[in-house]
Amino acid sequence: MRNRKLLIAVSNSVFPVILAFVLGGIIILMIGGNPIETYGILIKKSLFTARGFTNTLHYAGPLILTGLAIAVTFKAKVYNMGVEGQMLLGGFFAGIAGAYLPEMSPILHKTICFAVAIVCGMIFAMIPAILKVKCHVNEMVVTLMLNYAMIKTLEFLTTGVFRDRSAGYVATPTIKDGAMFQRFGSSRMTMFFIISLILLAVMYILMEKSKLGYEITAIGKNPEFAEATGMRMGRKIIIMMLISGALSGIAGAGWMMSDQFKYTLSFSANPGLGWEGMLIALLGGHSPMGVFIASVFYAALKTGSDSINMYTSVPKEIVSIIQGLIILFLAVRFIKEHTQVFARTKKGEEA
């Protein structure tokens, strides 16, 4: 039974990807390109060259954390749509700590930056959590709206109080060397990716092997039954939101210290690391290992898109189209578990 559920979950994640690539191939043909050549370059340059693979892992680091931040709440059907805002807030104040604190031990400096980001992410996640538990306010609406409030607040702070006047564009001061993660060789990958893997292992144990993980699954499957068995739903929701906020803050801090080094108005790019984490969590079936695989896959698409633009006549925007198609098809449950159970029951009755 468990193997069947796993097969169904994997199928519902793989089919959308296959369909998206098939339709993407048709679009490539329509604009005069070669789908096989295009996809071959995409895969080869992002996964099968040393530089491309390490760059893919670099981009996968924050996506692993934002994917986990989404998964830990969505699995319990608590919809934290504020991961983007929590990630931006954590990254912003990690950058402020990295730029304004005096010179100190690099390990201590990085630790303080992460601590600041974690506190910021948790505080921002606590607001909708308390409103949901105490006032029964819909957390999806609150977290979604708070994202835009946070973006505008950070824009105000970046253009005013914390603006680097020496920069030729809107940005905060560059963080000090002690707060930066050094790259491995000529690649873009840093120690932050290793930290992401450690946190992935911790979340795997938490979600798959611990009592809290069991409770999260139980709440997602049947919240009424979970509450009837004595689970303190309000307390569990707050704990999940705090974990989600902490992971989001770490993602922002890591991205700041390993890639951006200053906060700009395009810090999270478009559509944003938090929103991409939502796609990754859905694609990974809200499981830690699924999130890891989906993160590497999604990062490979981002890394390979520039190679498509360079080595073929196909514009790199085809990758954005494929990503959009994946989101569209993820909304469809191609194989439903109850359909399988019904078919098996009916077959037994006929026998």
SVG drawing of the C-alpha trace seen along z (x, -y; Angstrom):
<svg xmlns="http://www.w3.org/2000/svg" viewBox="-18 -59 58 74">
<polyline fill="none" stroke="black" stroke-width="0.4" points="0.0,0.0 2.8,-2.4 4.7,-1.6 1.5,-2.2 1.1,-5.6 4.7,-6.5 4.3,-5.4 1.2,-7.6 2.9,-10.6 6.0,-10.2 3.8,-9.8 1.8,-13.0 5.1,-14.9 6.8,-13.3 3.8,-13.5 3.6,-17.4 7.3,-17.7 7.1,-15.3 4.0,-17.1 5.6,-20.5 8.7,-19.4 6.6,-17.9 4.6,-21.1 7.8,-23.1 9.3,-21.0 6.3,-21.7 6.8,-25.5 10.5,-25.1 9.6,-23.4 7.1,-26.2 9.8,-28.9 12.2,-26.9 14.4,-25.3 15.4,-21.7 13.9,-20.4 16.4,-17.5 19.4,-19.8 17.9,-22.5 17.1,-20.1 20.5,-18.3 22.4,-21.6 20.1,-22.5 20.9,-19.2 24.5,-18.9 25.6,-22.5 23.7,-22.5 24.4,-18.9 27.2,-17.3 30.0,-19.8 31.9,-20.5 31.2,-24.3 27.6,-23.9 26.9,-21.3 28.5,-23.3 26.6,-26.4 23.4,-24.4 24.1,-23.3 24.8,-26.9 21.4,-28.0 19.7,-25.0 20.9,-26.0 18.3,-28.6 15.6,-26.8 16.0,-23.7 15.3,-25.9 12.4,-27.8 11.0,-24.5 11.3,-23.0 9.7,-26.1 6.7,-25.6 6.5,-21.9 6.6,-21.8 3.4,-23.9 1.6,-22.8 1.9,-19.1 -0.4,-20.0 -2.6,-22.1 -1.5,-25.3 -0.8,-27.6 2.2,-29.9 2.3,-32.0 4.6,-34.5 7.9,-32.6 9.0,-35.2 8.5,-38.1 10.2,-36.1 13.1,-35.3 13.5,-38.9 13.3,-40.2 15.9,-37.7 18.2,-38.5 17.9,-42.2 18.8,-42.3 21.5,-39.7 23.0,-42.1 22.7,-45.0 24.4,-43.0 27.1,-41.9 27.7,-45.5 27.4,-47.5 28.9,-45.3 32.6,-45.9 35.3,-43.5 35.3,-40.2 35.9,-36.5 34.4,-35.4 32.7,-32.4 31.1,-34.7 30.1,-37.3 28.3,-34.7 26.7,-33.2 25.3,-36.6 24.0,-37.2 22.2,-33.9 20.8,-34.5 19.5,-37.9 17.8,-36.3 16.3,-33.5 14.8,-35.9 13.4,-38.1 11.9,-35.2 10.3,-33.8 8.8,-37.1 7.3,-37.7 5.9,-34.2 4.5,-34.6 2.1,-37.4 -0.2,-35.2 0.3,-32.2 -1.1,-34.1 -3.9,-35.6 -4.9,-32.2 -4.8,-30.5 -6.3,-33.2 -8.6,-35.1 -9.2,-32.3 -8.0,-34.6 -7.3,-32.9 -3.5,-32.5 -3.3,-32.3 -4.8,-35.8 -2.7,-37.3 0.7,-35.9 0.0,-36.7 -0.8,-40.4 2.1,-40.7 4.6,-39.8 3.7,-43.0 3.8,-45.1 7.3,-43.7 8.5,-44.3 7.5,-48.0 8.9,-48.4 12.3,-47.0 12.2,-49.2 11.7,-52.3 14.6,-51.3 16.9,-50.5 16.2,-53.8 16.4,-55.8 17.9,-54.9 20.2,-52.1 21.1,-53.3 24.7,-53.1 25.2,-56.6 28.4,-55.5 26.6,-52.9 25.3,-53.9 22.0,-52.2 19.6,-51.6 21.4,-49.2 22.5,-48.7 26.2,-48.7 28.2,-45.6 28.7,-43.2 32.2,-42.8 34.5,-40.1 34.1,-38.2 30.4,-37.8 30.9,-36.5 31.0,-32.8 34.1,-32.1 33.5,-30.3 34.9,-26.8 37.5,-27.3 36.1,-28.9 32.5,-27.8 29.8,-29.8 29.2,-27.2 30.0,-28.0 29.7,-26.5 26.1,-27.7 25.1,-24.7 26.6,-22.3 24.6,-24.1 21.5,-23.6 22.2,-19.9 22.6,-19.7 19.3,-21.5 17.7,-19.2 18.9,-16.1 17.6,-17.7 14.2,-18.4 14.1,-14.8 14.5,-13.4 12.0,-16.0 9.3,-15.3 9.8,-11.6 11.1,-10.1 9.9,-12.3 6.7,-12.7 6.2,-16.2 6.4,-14.9 3.7,-12.3 1.6,-15.0 2.1,-17.2 1.0,-14.4 -2.0,-13.6 -3.1,-17.3 -2.9,-17.4 -5.0,-14.2 -7.7,-14.9 -7.4,-17.9 -10.6,-17.1 -9.4,-13.6 -6.0,-15.0 -7.5,-17.5 -9.9,-14.8 -6.9,-12.6 -5.5,-15.4 -3.1,-17.2 -2.9,-20.9 -3.6,-22.2 -2.9,-25.9 0.5,-25.1 1.5,-22.8 0.5,-25.5 2.7,-28.1 5.6,-25.6 5.3,-24.8 5.1,-28.5 8.1,-29.3 10.1,-26.5 9.0,-27.8 10.0,-31.3 13.4,-30.3 14.1,-28.3 13.0,-31.2 15.2,-33.6 18.2,-31.3 17.6,-31.1 17.6,-34.9 20.8,-35.2 22.6,-32.4 21.7,-34.1 22.9,-37.4 26.2,-36.0 26.9,-33.6 25.7,-35.5 24.3,-39.0 26.4,-40.6 24.1,-43.6 20.3,-44.1 18.9,-45.5 15.4,-45.8 16.0,-42.7 17.5,-40.7 15.2,-37.7 14.9,-38.1 11.6,-37.2 9.4,-35.5 11.3,-35.2 13.0,-32.5 10.0,-32.1 7.5,-31.7 9.9,-29.2 10.0,-27.3 6.2,-26.8 6.6,-25.1 9.5,-23.0 7.4,-21.9 4.5,-20.9 6.8,-19.2 8.6,-17.3 5.3,-16.2 6.1,-18.1 8.7,-15.5 12.3,-16.5 13.9,-14.2 11.4,-15.3 12.2,-18.9 15.9,-18.2 15.4,-16.6 13.0,-19.3 15.4,-22.0 18.3,-20.6 16.0,-20.1 14.7,-23.7 18.2,-25.1 19.3,-23.2 16.6,-24.9 17.9,-28.3 21.5,-27.5 20.9,-25.9 18.7,-28.7 21.7,-31.0 23.4,-28.1 20.3,-27.7 20.5,-31.4 24.2,-31.1 24.4,-27.9 21.0,-27.8 18.6,-30.2 15.9,-29.4 15.4,-32.3 16.0,-31.4 12.4,-32.5 11.4,-29.0 12.5,-27.8 10.0,-30.2 7.3,-28.8 8.2,-25.3 8.2,-26.3 4.8,-27.9 3.5,-24.7 4.8,-22.6 2.8,-24.8 -0.3,-24.4 -0.1,-20.6 0.8,-20.3 -2.7,-21.4 -4.0,-18.2 -4.0,-14.9 -3.3,-12.6 -3.6,-9.5 -6.0,-9.5 -5.4,-7.1 -9.1,-6.5 -9.5,-5.6 -6.9,-2.9 -8.6,-1.6 -12.0,-1.5 -10.7,0.4 -9.0,2.9 -12.1,3.4 -14.3,3.8 -11.9,6.4 -12.1,8.3 -15.9,8.3 -16.0,9.7 -13.6,12.5"/>
</svg>
